[in-house]
């Protein structure tokens, strides 16, 4: 049995270097276009069919997106983890875009652990891996330690790159414990998404982002997601701290007070514009694959 050395925490996480050298002079932009919570009847611009999702993906790629974080819906536009639909979605996105296809293993708060783990059978490039239980408004998003370990290990065995979802500061300690006890992820690179502003999780503030970034494992990179009205402060704080961005209608439905989001492209265009202002323009997809350790593209099996 090969024992993997523990991941060190004695050096700083990867941030934008002062001279702009390397991959970190650009910004990886992830779009999360749909989510599992909002309804199509309430949000007509939400992409819920496969055709709508592919069209959104192509439009967002053209604006600078490198990763698409995917939740899917059934024929009634309800959140689902149906295996056939997941595979069809992965195949369609690979056929029509160059994006890194990242499936959500979080699903909806009512989904079982078995169904969430089975998401990996659709063979995405990447998948989310949540680092702990969190109150999600009135609901509870449940993530047991043993399930976290199983998900992390299964992704490594299947050569799927994880994105570690962090909803609160204590979950960064869980991430470090996971890496120390069970070794690094597939691709060897640790990338976390700081999900901020969820009622029950860490606030979407610059102070919280700085605290979280300071607790990342050595060599890790991070993106930040600001939910709802925290979108802009989180984006600006992430860019100033050398982080990357996740935007999309999963997390934000209002572009400005009184103005509903017209589509995911509107949010992506704003993120790309801010990244350019910060002199860290959108990261090319091939560079994103290199940074995250995503393997060569493949087609999901039938």
C-alpha positions in Angstrom: 0.0 0.0 0.0 1.4 3.4 -1.0 1.1 6.1 1.6 0.7 9.6 0.2 2.6 12.3 2.1 0.4 14.8 3.9 -0.2 18.1 2.3 1.6 20.9 4.0 0.0 24.1 5.3 3.3 26.0 5.9 3.4 28.0 2.8 0.9 30.4 1.3 -1.9 29.6 -1.1 -1.3 30.5 -4.7 -2.3 34.1 -5.4 -1.6 36.6 -8.2 2.1 37.3 -8.3 3.3 40.9 -8.2 4.8 40.7 -11.7 1.9 38.9 -13.2 4.0 35.8 -14.0 2.5 32.4 -14.8 -1.2 31.4 -15.0 -2.2 33.7 -12.2 -2.1 36.8 -14.3 -5.5 35.7 -15.7 -8.8 34.8 -14.1 -10.6 31.5 -14.3 -14.3 32.2 -14.7 -16.8 29.5 -13.9 -20.5 29.9 -14.8 -23.2 28.1 -12.7 -26.2 28.7 -15.0 -29.1 26.8 -13.4 -28.8 25.4 -9.8 -31.4 23.3 -8.1 -33.5 25.9 -6.3 -35.1 28.4 -8.7 -38.1 27.5 -10.7 -38.5 28.2 -14.4 -42.0 29.7 -13.8 -40.5 32.3 -11.5 -37.3 32.9 -13.5 -38.1 32.5 -17.3 -34.5 33.2 -18.3 -33.2 30.2 -16.3 -31.8 27.5 -18.7 -33.4 24.3 -17.8 -33.6 22.2 -21.1 -30.6 20.7 -22.7 -30.9 23.0 -25.7 -31.0 26.1 -23.4 -28.1 24.8 -21.4 -25.9 24.2 -24.5 -26.8 27.6 -25.9 -25.9 29.3 -22.6 -22.6 27.4 -22.5 -21.6 28.4 -26.0 -22.5 32.1 -25.3 -20.6 32.1 -22.0 -17.6 30.4 -23.5 -17.3 33.2 -26.1 -17.3 35.7 -23.2 -14.4 34.1 -21.4 -15.8 31.2 -19.3 -13.5 28.2 -18.7 -15.7 25.9 -16.5 -19.4 25.2 -16.5 -20.9 24.0 -13.2 -23.9 21.9 -14.1 -27.2 21.1 -12.4 -29.8 19.5 -14.6 -33.6 19.5 -14.7 -36.2 16.9 -15.8 -39.0 17.3 -18.4 -41.0 19.3 -15.8 -38.0 21.6 -15.1 -37.5 20.0 -11.6 -34.0 19.3 -10.3 -32.9 15.8 -11.0 -29.8 13.5 -10.9 -31.1 11.2 -13.5 -28.2 9.2 -15.0 -29.4 9.2 -18.6 -29.9 13.0 -18.5 -26.5 13.6 -16.8 -24.7 11.5 -19.5 -26.6 13.2 -22.3 -25.7 16.6 -20.9 -22.0 15.8 -20.5 -21.9 14.5 -24.1 -23.7 17.5 -25.5 -21.5 20.1 -23.7 -18.4 18.3 -24.9 -19.7 18.1 -28.5 -20.7 21.8 -28.6 -18.1 23.6 -26.4 -14.5 23.3 -25.2 -15.5 24.1 -21.6 -14.4 22.0 -18.6 -17.6 20.2 -17.6 -18.1 20.2 -13.9 -21.1 18.3 -12.5 -22.6 19.1 -9.1 -22.6 16.3 -6.6 -24.6 18.5 -4.3 -27.8 18.2 -6.2 -30.7 19.4 -4.2 -30.8 19.2 -0.4 -33.2 16.3 -0.6 -31.0 14.1 -2.8 -29.5 10.9 -1.3 -25.8 10.2 -0.8 -26.1 7.3 -3.2 -27.6 9.4 -6.0 -25.0 12.2 -5.4 -22.1 9.7 -5.6 -23.6 8.2 -8.8 -23.2 11.6 -10.5 -19.6 10.5 -11.1 -20.8 7.7 -13.4 -21.5 10.3 -16.1 -17.7 10.8 -16.3 -17.4 14.6 -16.2 -14.1 16.4 -16.3 -14.7 17.7 -12.8 -17.2 17.7 -10.0 -18.0 19.5 -6.8 -17.0 18.1 -3.4 -18.6 19.9 -0.5 -16.6 20.0 2.7 -19.3 20.0 5.3 -22.9 20.4 6.5 -24.4 23.8 6.4 -27.7 25.4 7.1 -29.1 26.5 3.7 -31.7 29.0 4.5 -34.5 26.9 6.2 -33.0 23.7 4.8 -29.9 21.7 5.8 -27.3 20.7 3.2 -26.0 17.5 4.8 -22.4 16.2 4.2 -21.1 13.6 6.6 -17.3 13.1 7.0 -17.5 9.5 5.6 -19.4 10.7 2.6 -16.8 13.4 1.9 -14.0 10.9 2.1 -15.9 8.5 -0.3 -16.6 11.3 -2.8 -13.0 12.5 -2.7 -11.6 9.0 -3.1 -14.1 8.1 -5.9 -13.1 11.2 -7.9 -9.5 10.3 -7.7 -10.1 6.7 -8.7 -12.1 7.9 -11.7 -9.7 10.7 -12.7 -12.2 13.4 -12.1 -10.9 16.8 -10.7 -12.7 17.9 -7.6 -13.6 21.5 -6.8 -13.9 21.7 -3.0 -16.9 23.7 -2.0 -16.4 25.8 1.2 -19.4 27.3 2.9 -17.8 28.2 6.2 -14.3 28.7 7.6 -14.4 25.4 9.6 -14.8 23.5 6.3 -11.2 24.6 5.4 -10.0 22.7 8.4 -12.0 19.7 7.1 -10.3 20.1 3.7 -6.9 20.0 5.3 -7.8 17.0 7.4 -9.1 15.3 4.2 -5.8 15.9 2.3 -3.7 14.9 5.3 -5.5 11.6 5.9 -6.5 10.6 2.3 -4.0 12.3 0.0 -4.3 14.8 -2.8 -7.0 14.8 -5.4 -6.7 13.6 -9.0 -4.6 16.1 -10.9 -2.6 16.8 -7.7 -3.9 20.4 -7.5 -6.2 21.7 -4.8 -8.8 24.2 -6.0 -11.6 25.4 -3.7 -14.7 27.5 -4.3 -15.6 29.8 -1.4 -19.4 30.0 -1.5 -20.2 33.2 0.4 -23.4 34.8 1.4 -25.6 31.7 1.9 -27.9 32.2 4.9 -26.3 29.9 7.4 -22.8 30.1 5.9 -20.0 32.6 5.9 -20.9 36.2 5.0 -20.1 37.6 1.6 -17.6 40.2 2.8 -14.0 41.1 2.0 -13.0 40.3 5.6 -14.4 36.8 5.4 -12.8 36.2 2.0 -9.4 37.2 3.3 -9.8 35.0 6.4 -10.8 32.0 4.2 -8.0 32.6 1.7 -5.5 32.6 4.5 -6.6 29.1 5.6 -6.2 27.4 2.2 -3.8 24.5 1.9 -0.3 25.4 0.6 -0.3 25.8 -3.2 -4.1 25.8 -3.5 -6.1 28.2 -5.7 -9.5 29.5 -5.1 -12.6 30.9 -6.7 -15.3 32.8 -4.9 -19.0 32.8 -5.3 -21.1 35.7 -3.9 -24.7 34.6 -3.4 -27.4 37.2 -4.1 -26.5 40.8 -3.1 -23.0 39.7 -2.1 -22.1 39.1 -5.7 -20.2 42.3 -6.4 -18.3 42.7 -3.1 -17.2 39.1 -3.3 -16.0 39.4 -7.0 -14.0 42.6 -6.2 -12.5 41.0 -3.1 -11.6 37.8 -4.9 -9.9 39.7 -7.7 -7.9 41.8 -5.3 -6.8 38.7 -3.4 -5.6 36.8 -6.5 -8.7 34.6 -6.6 -10.9 33.4 -9.5 -14.6 33.9 -10.0 -17.8 31.9 -10.2 -21.0 33.6 -11.4 -24.3 32.6 -12.7 -28.1 32.3 -12.2 -27.7 29.5 -9.7 -26.4 32.1 -7.3 -27.7 35.5 -8.5 -31.0 36.5 -10.0 -30.7 40.3 -9.6 -28.2 42.3 -11.7 -28.8 45.5 -9.7 -31.5 46.6 -7.3 -34.8 46.3 -9.1 -33.2 44.8 -12.2 -33.6 41.0 -12.8 -30.8 39.2 -14.6 -31.6 38.8 -18.3 -29.4 35.7 -18.7 -26.1 34.1 -17.6 -24.2 35.9 -20.3 -25.0 39.2 -18.6 -23.3 38.1 -15.3 -20.4 36.6 -17.2 -19.8 39.8 -19.2 -19.7 41.8 -16.0 -17.2 39.3 -14.4 -15.0 39.3 -17.4 -15.1 43.1 -17.5 -14.0 43.4 -13.9 -11.3 40.8 -14.5 -9.9 42.9 -17.3 -10.1 46.1 -15.2 -8.0 44.2 -12.6 -5.5 43.4 -15.3 -6.3 39.7 -15.0 -8.4 38.9 -18.1 -10.3 35.7 -18.5 -8.1 32.6 -18.5 -7.9 30.6 -21.7 -9.5 27.1 -21.4 -6.3 25.3 -22.2 -4.6 27.2 -19.3 -7.5 26.3 -17.0 -7.1 22.6 -17.8 -3.4 22.8 -17.1 -3.9 24.7 -13.8 -6.6 22.3 -12.5 -5.0 19.1 -13.8 -8.0 18.1 -16.0 -7.1 15.2 -18.2 -7.7 15.1 -22.0 -11.2 15.3 -23.1 -13.2 12.2 -23.4 -16.7 11.1 -24.4 -19.0 9.7 -21.7 -19.8 6.1 -22.4 -23.4 5.0 -23.1 
